[in-house]
Amino acid sequence: MSIATKRGDGGQTGLAGGIRVSKSDLRVESYGSVDELNTCLGFARSICQNKEIAEWTEDVQRTLFRVGSALATPPESKKKAPVISTEDVDKLTDLVHKIEATEGILADWSLPGAHTESAAYEVARTVCRRAERNVVRFVENGGSVQAEVLAYLNRLSDVIWLFGRLIELNAGINTRLRDENKAGPKWSRAW
């Protein structure tokens, strides 16, 4: 069996459970952007020299396969969607708190591009935010997804932003956008 089935040549694709929809369907856009995010994280992980961040990233990538599958499984499918749980979201929240507690971690706006590894994570962060927007658009247009999917993507962008800051801190690089004396909120919250 070849992956070149030619079934998509007319602009249709198959969802989990065999349901056919247009490749422009908002559900397809949603899980497609999660797939793109997973690929961006794979690239970031492939160049990441920090073993702990690389391991955290791989764990996130494995969860993103479940997120993508959950998005690709419509309610009418005979196949049951994988569950994205509050535990999945809590795991990211705990990671946020762990990294935020790191002495010297940047708590302000950062300027991407000072370090190759952190820049790769910044690209992934922006793709994560786009994936989140696509899922919101899908829901606002009548699509149904598990609430934890949105919470997971929202928390994940924070985690990815912090990965970049931790990489820069360990490399001794200051990417602070503003002057230290400039007033403003403590956390940028990863936009």
N, C-alpha and C positions, 0 to 999 in steps of 0.2 A: 504494500500500500504506500502510495506517495503522498507527501504533504501538499503536492500540487493537484488538488481535487478539481479545480476549475469551478467549484460551486459558487465562489465569490466573484467570479468574473463580471456578473451583472450588477454588482453593488450590494449584494445581500451577504449576511454572515449568520452563523448559527450560534445561538445562546446555549447555555447549559440546559440539557433536556431536549435539544434538537429543534427548538423554536427558531424560525428564520425571521430576521429583521434587516432593515436597511443599515448599512455601515455608518450612516449619519445619525442613527438613533442616539438619543442622549444617554441611554444605558451603555451603549458601545463606547461612546466618548468618555464616559466615566471610568469604565474598567480599562479602557485603552490608556488613559492618562495615569492610572495606577501602575500599569505595566511599564509605561515610560519612566515613572518615578523609580520603580524597582531597578530598571536598567541604569539610570543615573546613579543610584546608590551602589550598584554593582561596580560601576567605574570608580566611584569615590573609594570604595572598599579596596579595589585592586591596586590603588596607589597609596593607600593609607599605611603609614609606618607604625602607627599606634595600634598594638595588638588588641587592646581592650576595646577601642572604638571600632576596629574592624569586626570583632566578635559581636558587639552590640548591633552593628550594621547588618551583619548576616542574619541575626535573629529577627530584626525588623523586616528584612527581605522575605524571610520565610512566612512571616505574618501577612505581608502584603500579597502573597500568592493567595492566601485565604480571603483577604479583603477583595481582591480582584474577582475571585470565584464567587463570592457572595454577591457582588455587583452584577456578575454575568448570569446569575440565576434568577429568572423572573418568578413571581409567586405562582404562576400557573404551570411551572415546570414540574415534571415528574421527579426530577432530581432535587434533593434537599440541599439548600444553601448551607455552606459552612457557617458556624456561629462565630461572630466577632463579639467577644465578651467584655464585660467591665474589667475583668482581670487583665485583658490585653491593654486596655486604656490605662489602668492603674500601674501596670509595669512601666509604661512610658512616663507617667506622672512621677513615679519614684525615681526614674532616671533623670528627669528634669531637676528634681530636688537634690539629687546626689551631685550632679555637675554644677548646679548653682552654688552649692556649698564649697566648691573648690576655691581655695585662697587665690585671689588675683584674677579670677575669671572676669572677663569684660561684661559690664552691666550697662552698656550704653550702645548706641548705634555703631555699627561697624562698616568699614569700607571694604567690600569684597575685592580679592585679587592680590593680596600681599603674600599669599602662600598657595602653592599649587593644590595641595591636599584640601585645605579649607575652602578654596575656590570651587573645587568639585562638589563639596558638600553644599555650598551656596547655590549652585545650579540645581542640585537635588531639592533644596528647600523651596525654590521658586516653582519647580515642577509639582512639589507636594501641595503648595497653595493653589496651583491651577487645578490639580486633581480634586481638591476640596471644593473649589468653586464649581467645577463640572458636576460633582455629586449634588451640591446644593441646587444647581440649575435643574438637574434631573428630578429631584424631589419637588421643587417648586412647580414643575410641569406635570405633576401627577405620578411620578415614579415612587416606588416603595423600596426603602432600604432600612436595614437595621440602624437604629439610632447610634449605636456604638461605632459604626463605620465613620460617621462624621466626626465623632469625638476622637477617634483614633487618628484620623488624618490631621485634625486640628492640633492635637498634642504632638504628633510626629514632626510637624514643621518646627515646633519649639525645640525638640530634641535634636533635629538636624542642625538647626542654627547653633545650638550649644556644642555640637560636635566640632563645628568649625572654630568656635572660640577656644575650645580646649586644645585643639591642634595648634592654634596660634600661640596660646599661652605656653604650651610645652616647647614651642620653637623660639620663644622670646620675642615674638612679633607683636607690636602694638598696632591695631587696626581701628582704634577709636576714631570715629568720624568728627566728633566735636572736641573742642578744647576742654580740658579737665575742669576749668573754672566756669564753664557755661552751664547755666541752670537748665533743668529739664527732668523728665521722668527717669527713674533709675533703670528700668528695663525697656528695651525696644520691643519686646514680645514678638520678635521675628516677623513683624509686619503681618 
